[in-house]
Amino acid sequence: MSEPKPTKRQPLYSDADKDNLRWFWRNYLRKHSGKLLIVLGLILVQGLVYQQFLAMTESGLRVIFEAGAMRDLIMVCIVVFLLFTVRGIVSFLAPMITVKISNQAIYEMRRDLIGHLMSLDLAYFERTKSGEIIQKLVTQTQQIGVFVGLGVANAIRDAVTVIVVSGYLIWKNPLLFASAVVVLPFIIVVMNFVSDRVKKGQAEAEQALGNYMNGIEETVNGMRTVKIASQEEVEKERLFTGTKSLRHLMNRVQITQALVLPSIDLSSAFVYVLVIGGGGYMVLSPNFDVDGAAIITFLLGMVMVFDPARLLAQFFGALQSNLVLLDRVRALYAETPSINDAPEAKAEFDTKGDITLRNITFSYDPEQPLFDGLNMSFKGGHVSAIVGATGSGKTTILSLLSRLYDVQSGEITFGDTPVRDLQVARLRGAFSVVAQDIVIFNASIWDNIRYVNPDATDEDIWQAAENAEIADLVRRRGDTPVGPKGAQLSGGQKQRIAIARAFLRDAPILLLDEATSALDQATEERIKKALDRLTKDKTTIVVAHRLSSIAHADSIFVLESGQLVEQGKHEDLLAQKGLYAQLYQAQKKGYDEK
C-alpha cells in the first residue's frame, strides 16, 4: 500500500494573487495615486513622531537621572504632548482619506460587476446559485473594502513605524539591535505556515458560506411549501448542518490565525530578555558608552517595534483571506456572454413579417437534444399557438425567438433577416411577454406595471390596468408594497399585472406563455376580450396548456418530445383525431367531470 504523497505547499503569493492585485490597483486605486501619496506622507509623519518621542524620552530620562533643571523636564513633557497631538490628528486624517478611497473603489467595482452581470446570458443565472451572486456583490466586496480602507492603511502605518523606529535603534546601538533580530527567521516560518493554512481554509469557508446563503434563500422562498408540508424540522436540521459546517471551517481559519500572536509574543519575550541582559551588561561594563537612559529608551523602542510587528503579522494573515475573496469576486469576469451583437448588426427589421425556424437543433444538455431539425413558421400579424405535454419544448421556442438562448444549428428569421444579424436589444424590444414565471417587485402594483415602461403617462398606466382587469385593486391598495416577490398577491393578481405590462409596453410581437393559467374562468372570460384587443394586428405566439383558450388561433402547432407532430386550425386538428384531439378530449372530459 503506497503512502499518500505530501501536500505541496503553495507559494505565499501565487501568480493569480499578483495578477488580481494588479487588476484591482489598475482599475480602482491608481486613479487615486495623488491622495494615496498624501496618505503616505501623513503616515511618514506618524513614524517620525515615534522617533522623536524616543529621542525626547531619552532626554527626559537623562534630566531625571542626572538631576537636570525642572524647566528642562517641563519642556520635554510639552514637546512629547505636542508630538502625540500631531500623531492624533494624522491618525484621523490618514484612515479618513483611505476609507473614502476604498469606498469609492468598492462602489466602482460593484458598479462594474453589476454591469457585467447584466450582460451575461440567461444560462449563467440558471446554473448559478443566487446566494453565490449575492455573496460576491454584497459580503465579499464589502470585506475587501474594509480591508483596503482600514487594514492596508494601518499596515502601512505599522510598517513605517517598524522601519523608522528600527532605523533609529540601529543608529543608537547597532550591536544590541542585531542581537534582537535573531528571531526574525522563526517569525517568517510561522507566517508562511499560517498564510498557507489560512488561504486554504478561507476558500473552503467562502464556498460553505455561499451554500449556506443559498439554503436560507431556498427555505425562505419555499416557506409556503415548508409550512403546508410541516417540514420545519427538516429545514431547521438542514440549516443547522450548514451552520455547523461554517463554525468548523471558521474555527480552523481563526485558530490558525491565532497562532501568530503567541508566537510573536514568545519571540518578543526572548528579545526583551536579550535587550535587558545585553543592555544591562553594556551599562555595567566600562567598555561601552551606554547609560541607563539609553537602555530604557532602547527597550521602549523595541516595544514600539514589536507591537506594530504583531499587527503586521495579523495583517498578512488577513491578506491571505482577502486574496481569496478578491479572486472569487474577479472570477465573475471569467463568465462571458455568448449572445452578442454581430458586427454591423441591424437595428431595424420587419416586425410584421413571418417568423420562421428552419432546421433548428438545440439542447440544454449535449447528451439529451431537445430539437433536432425543427421547422416552424409563425405568420406575421396572426395568432399562432404552441401546445404539447410538459417538456416538449414550448417555452424553449419563445426563448430562442428572443435570443435568451442561441440555436446550435439552423436559422431563425424575422421576415428575411436572420435573428443573429439583429441587435439583441432592438430584437427584444420588439416583444411584449406575459410569462408563467412572473417577476413581481416589493413595490406598489402601480410601480410594478410601470416597470416595463418607466416613461409611460399616468393615463397609459391606468388604461393598461383597466384592460387587465386590475385597476380596482390598484385603487384599493394605493402605494402599499405587495411584499417580496408579490407575496401578498394571488397567482391570478400577479398574472393580471403581467398582462397589464404587456398592454403598457405595446410591442409589435406578443408572446403569451400560459398567460391565463392562474385565472379563474370568470376572470379569464373578462380578460379574453382585452387580450383580443391586445393581439389585434400583432404577431402573437401563445403557449397554452388549456386548449380551449387557443381554439381561436389562426394556426396551432403540436409538439411532442421536441418534434412537430401536427399543425393546423383547431377544427382541422380535431378532425385529424391525432394527439391534439386526444389532449382536447381529455381536458374536456376533466372539465365535464368537475
Helices and strands as residue ranges (DSSP letters): H 15-24, I 25-29, G 30-32, H 33-65, H 70-119, H 122-127, H 130-134, I 135-140, H 141-146, I 147-152, H 153-172, H 174-180, G 181-183, H 184-221, H 223-228, H 232-258, H 260-284, H 292-330, G 331-334, E 355-362, E 371-378, E 383-388, H 394-401, E 409-414, E 417-418, G 419-421, H 424-429, E 431-434, H 445-450, H 458-467, H 471-477, G 484-486, H 491-505, E 509-513, H 521-535, E 539-543, G 547-550, E 555-560, E 563-568, H 570-576, H 579-593
